[in-house]
C-alpha cells in the first residue's frame, strides 16, 4: 500500500470521524480499545466465494460431530470418543447434554476463527458462543454508511440473529462474559428498532427468573454453578416450554473435535456422515491436531506425525520442531480468549517443558490439545494514528471471523447463512492474533 497523500488523508480523517461519531455512548466492549481504520479489509473474490460456502460445510461438520458423539454413547462408535468429550464434566451436565429433546440440536451461530495463511484459511477453532456479534453488526452498519459494500450486507448480522430466535428472546449474559454486554445491548436495541413485532432484552444471567420467553445463552457451561436458574432453564427447554440456544451440550463446545476429525480410527465414521469432497476441504482447513493423552502406548508405536511414543519426549524438540500450539480443549475459564494458548516456537525450552508437564498433569480432568501452528500471511493495512492525526500503513497478520446463522427452517439441510465478517489485524510481530489495543478491527468487503 502506498502512502496516502494530503487529499487521501483528508478523506481518511473524514471517514474516521464518521466512525467515531457512530460509536454507541456505552461503547461496544467493556474496557477494550482498538485501532480504527478508514478502510475495511478487501478480500480476494475467490476468498469471499469460499466464505459464502463455508457455513454449510461447518454446519455439516457440527451435525456429524453430534451424530458421532451420540453413536459413541450408544456403543455404535468407539466409547473413547464420548470419554474424551465428557472428561472433567459433572455427571448431571453430561446427562443434560444427552437429553433426548436436544438430540439433534446444534448451535445456531457458528463462528470459525480463520487464520489467513499463504495457502488459504486454517481453522484454529469453532466458537458456538462467540463474542463480536454486536460489534460486527455495528461495523457492517457503520462502514456501509461510508459507501462500502460489506460482506453480509449492512443488516446481515441483525437479520441473522433475528432468524435464529424469530419470536425474540432474553439474552442472558453472565459476569464471566460481561465484557461483551455493551455490544449485545446495542444489538438488542437495533433488533427492537428493526423488528417492531418482536422484542430482545439483555439480562443478568445470575439474576434471571425464568419466564416463557426464548433464551439466548451467553454464558459458558463451566459457569453453571453461578447461574441459579440454570436447572430451571434446562427443564423448561427439555419440556419444550421455552426455546434456548446454544443447547446445553458441553461436548459440542470442545476444541478437541479437530483432533477427533484427524483420528484414523474414526475416518469411516466421518465418511459415513460427510461427503468425500467436503471431508477433503475440512482436512485442508483443520490443522493436524492431537489430544494430549499420556496413556502408555506400545514401544513399537508412535504418536501420529510426531515420531515419539511418549508425550514427555516433546520436551526434547528443537525450536524449529516446536512449530506447535497447545491450548485447553474446553470447559474451563482458561479455554477462551487465548488465555491458555502456548506457542512452542515462541517459548524458551524450559517453559515449553513446563507447558507439556502441565498438560500431562491436567489429563483427564482438563484435557489439552495440540495443533500444528499455522503462520498467518503478512500484508499491509492502514489505521488512523491518533497521536499524529494521519493514516499510517503497517504490516499485519489477520484473523478472519465470519458469522453464520442456522435458523430452524434451515437446520435440516445445514444451510447456514453468512451475516458478516470481522477481521482482527495485529502487527506482524505478534504470534497470537487476538483483540488488543494495537489491533485494527474492521469489516470485510470483496476485492478484485
DAJO-V75470 format. One record per residue. RES is the residue in one small letter. PSI is psi in whole degrees, -180 to 180 (NA if undefined). OMEGA is omega in whole degrees, -180 to 180 (* if undefined). NEAR is the number of other C-alpha atoms within 10 Angstrom. Layout:
res={RES/RES}
psi={PSI/PSI}
omega={OMEGA/OMEGA}
near={NEAR/NEAR}
This chain:
res={x/x/x/x/x/x/x/x/x/x/x/x/x/x/x/x/x/x/x/x/x/x/x/x/x/x/x/x/x/x/x/x/x/x/x/x/x/x/x/x/x/x/x/x/x/x/x/x/x/x/x/x/x/x/x/x/x/x/x/x/x/x/x/x/x/x/x/x/x/x/x/x/x/x/x/x/x/x/x/x/x/x/x/x/x/x/x/x/x/x/x/x/x/x/x/x/x/x/x/x/x/x/x/x/x/x/x/x/x/x/x/x/x/x/x/x/x/x/x/x/x/x/x/x/x/x/x/x/x/x/x/x/x/x/x/x/x/x/x/x/x/x/x/x/x/x/x/x/x/x/x/x/x/x/x/x/x/x/x/x/x/x/x/x/x/x/x/x/x/x/x/x/x/x/x/x/x/x/x/x/x/x/x/x/x/x/x/x/x/x/x/x/x/x/x/x/x/x/x/x/x/x/x/x/x/x/x/x/x/x/x/x/x/x/x/x/x/x/x/x/x/x/x/x/x/x/x/x/x/x/x/x/x/x/x/x/x/x/x/x/x/x/x/x/x/x/x/x/x/x/x/x/x/x/x/x/x/x/x/x/x/x/x/x/x/x/x/x/x/x/x/x/x/x/x/x/x/x/x/x/x/x/x/x/x/x/x/x/x/x/x/x/x/x/x/x/x/x/x/x/x/x/x/x/x/x/x/x/x/x/x/x/x/x/x/x/x/x/x/x/x/x/x/x/x/x/x/x/x/x/x/x/x/x/x/x/x/x/x/x/x/x/x/x/x/x/x/x/x/x/x/x/x/x/x/x/x/x/x/x/x/x/x/x/x/x/x/x/x/x/x/x/x/x/x/x/x/x/x/x/x/x/x/x/x/x/x/x/x/x/x/x/x/x/x/x/x/x/x/x/x/x/x/x/x/x/x/x/x/x/x/x/x/x/x/x/x/x/x/x/x/x/x/x/x/x/x/x/x/x/x/x/x/x/x/x/x/x/x/x/x/x/x/x/x/x/x/x}
psi={130/159/146/140/-177/-44/-46/-39/-37/-41/-43/-43/-41/-43/-42/-41/-37/-42/-45/-44/-25/-13/133/149/-36/4/-170/-38/133/125/29/138/157/169/138/142/145/-8/136/175/121/119/142/150/-39/-39/-42/-35/-40/-43/-36/-29/-12/-32/-44/-43/-45/-34/-41/-39/-45/-40/-42/-41/-45/-43/-45/-37/-48/-37/-39/-42/-36/11/28/-4/164/135/-17/-16/-55/-27/-45/-49/-25/-7/133/3/145/149/-37/-30/-38/-43/-41/-44/-24/2/138/-30/-33/15/-34/4/138/157/140/-9/128/120/108/147/111/123/125/103/178/-20/18/-154/144/128/111/-28/164/137/123/-16/68/145/170/2/-53/-39/-45/-38/-42/-42/-47/-44/-45/-47/-24/-36/-18/-1/5/140/84/151/133/-13/167/-27/12/-38/-39/-47/-39/-46/-42/-32/-27/-14/70/-13/8/176/161/124/109/117/128/167/-37/-32/18/-22/-18/-2/-46/-42/-34/-29/-43/-44/-45/-45/-42/-40/-44/-32/-38/-36/91/-20/-12/166/137/136/141/123/158/123/-37/-25/3/134/126/142/-163/10/152/158/132/118/103/54/149/152/-23/-14/8/-33/-17/2/94/-34/7/-46/-39/-40/-46/-47/-41/-41/-41/-30/11/28/-30/161/133/136/144/155/162/70/87/-30/-23/-11/21/139/-17/-7/-30/-34/-41/-33/-37/0/122/-41/-15/2/-43/-31/-41/-42/-27/-17/-26/136/152/-43/-30/-37/-41/-44/-44/-38/-35/-33/-46/118/148/135/157/147/127/87/111/12/139/145/158/152/-24/1/163/151/133/132/15/-23/21/161/20/130/-27/-26/-14/-29/-24/0/142/169/-37/-38/-19/39/61/154/137/147/157/138/-38/-174/50/147/-12/1/-1/163/25/20/-32/2/131/121/114/-43/-11/10/147/155/-39/-37/-36/-44/-42/-39/-42/-46/-38/-45/-41/-43/-37/-20/138/-2/-30/83/143/156/161/140/155/131/127/119/129/145/154/134/176/143/156/156/163/115/110/-40/-42/-8/47/165/133/146/135/161/132/164/154/140/124/127/96/146/122/139/127/93/163/-40/-23/-5/-34/-35/11/36/91/125/136/126/-30/167/121/138/131/116/121/155/144/-16/-2/130/-40/122/101/169/130/165/-23/-4/147/127/123/161/176/149/167/128/-162/NA}
omega={180/178/-178/176/-175/-179/179/-180/177/177/179/-180/180/180/179/178/176/179/179/-178/-178/-179/175/-179/-179/180/179/173/179/175/179/175/175/179/178/173/177/-176/170/175/178/180/179/-177/179/-179/-179/176/178/-180/-180/-179/-174/-179/179/-180/-177/175/175/178/179/178/178/179/179/180/-178/175/-180/176/179/179/-177/-180/174/172/-177/-176/179/178/-180/177/176/-173/179/-174/175/-177/178/-175/-178/177/175/179/177/-178/-178/-175/-174/-180/-176/-171/-179/-176/177/171/-176/171/180/177/173/169/-176/172/-178/-177/177/-177/-179/-177/169/179/-180/174/174/-178/180/177/-171/165/175/-179/179/180/-180/176/179/178/-179/180/-175/-178/175/179/177/177/-179/178/-172/177/-178/-179/-176/-177/-175/180/178/-180/-180/-179/178/-177/-178/178/-169/178/-174/-176/166/179/-174/-178/-180/175/179/-177/-170/-180/179/-176/-179/-179/180/174/177/180/-179/179/179/178/-179/178/-176/-176/-174/-176/180/-175/175/177/173/-174/177/180/-176/-177/-170/172/-172/177/180/-177/175/-175/167/-176/175/173/-176/-177/175/-175/-172/-178/178/-179/-174/-176/-174/-180/178/177/-179/-178/180/178/-179/179/178/177/177/175/179/176/-4/-179/178/-178/-177/-179/179/-175/180/177/-176/178/178/177/179/178/-178/-178/-178/180/-178/-175/-178/179/176/-178/179/-175/-171/179/-175/-179/176/176/180/180/180/178/177/-178/-174/175/179/-173/179/167/-177/-180/-175/178/-178/173/-178/-176/-177/-179/179/170/-171/174/178/179/178/177/178/-177/178/-178/175/-177/-180/-180/175/-180/179/180/-177/176/-171/177/180/176/177/-174/-178/177/179/177/179/-173/179/179/179/-176/-177/-173/175/179/-172/-176/-177/-174/170/-176/-178/179/176/179/179/179/178/-179/179/-180/178/-179/-176/-178/4/-173/179/-175/173/171/175/180/167/179/179/-176/180/177/180/176/-178/171/-177/170/-179/179/-176/-176/-176/180/175/180/-180/175/178/173/-177/167/-171/163/-179/-178/173/179/-180/-177/-177/-180/-178/-178/-180/-174/-177/179/176/179/-179/-174/177/179/-178/-178/178/177/173/-176/-179/177/-171/179/179/180/179/-178/-178/-179/178/-176/179/-177/171/180/-176/169/-179/176/176/176/-179/*}
near={10/8/11/16/10/10/9/13/18/14/15/21/18/14/18/20/13/16/18/12/11/14/13/13/9/12/16/23/18/13/7/12/16/15/18/22/23/21/20/24/23/17/15/13/13/11/15/18/12/13/20/17/14/21/25/20/19/21/24/22/21/19/21/18/21/19/18/22/24/18/17/17/17/12/12/12/18/17/14/13/18/20/14/20/23/21/18/18/17/10/11/9/18/19/12/19/20/18/15/11/13/16/14/14/18/24/24/25/26/25/25/22/21/22/23/20/16/11/11/14/22/24/20/21/20/21/19/21/20/17/19/19/24/24/24/29/29/25/24/30/21/21/24/17/13/15/8/19/17/24/24/24/20/23/19/24/29/25/20/25/25/23/19/22/21/17/14/23/24/24/24/21/23/23/15/14/15/15/17/23/26/20/23/26/21/20/25/24/14/17/22/17/12/14/15/8/10/15/18/25/18/20/16/17/24/18/13/16/13/15/13/11/16/22/23/24/20/25/21/21/22/15/16/16/11/15/18/14/16/20/14/13/22/20/13/17/20/18/10/12/15/18/21/23/21/20/23/28/22/20/23/24/22/23/26/26/25/25/19/21/22/19/16/11/12/15/13/10/19/21/13/11/16/18/12/12/9/16/18/11/12/21/15/15/17/22/21/20/26/24/23/23/18/16/10/9/11/8/9/7/11/13/12/14/9/13/11/15/18/18/18/13/13/18/18/12/15/12/15/10/12/20/17/19/19/24/24/27/24/26/24/17/15/14/18/17/11/14/11/17/18/20/21/27/19/16/14/10/17/10/14/23/18/12/21/23/15/12/23/19/14/17/18/18/13/19/26/26/22/27/21/18/20/20/16/23/16/19/15/15/22/26/22/21/14/10/6/8/10/17/24/17/17/15/16/22/27/25/26/26/26/26/29/30/29/26/22/16/11/14/21/12/11/22/22/26/25/26/26/28/29/25/22/21/29/27/19/18/10/12/15/16/21/16/18/15/11/15/23/24/26/26/31/28/24/18/12/7}
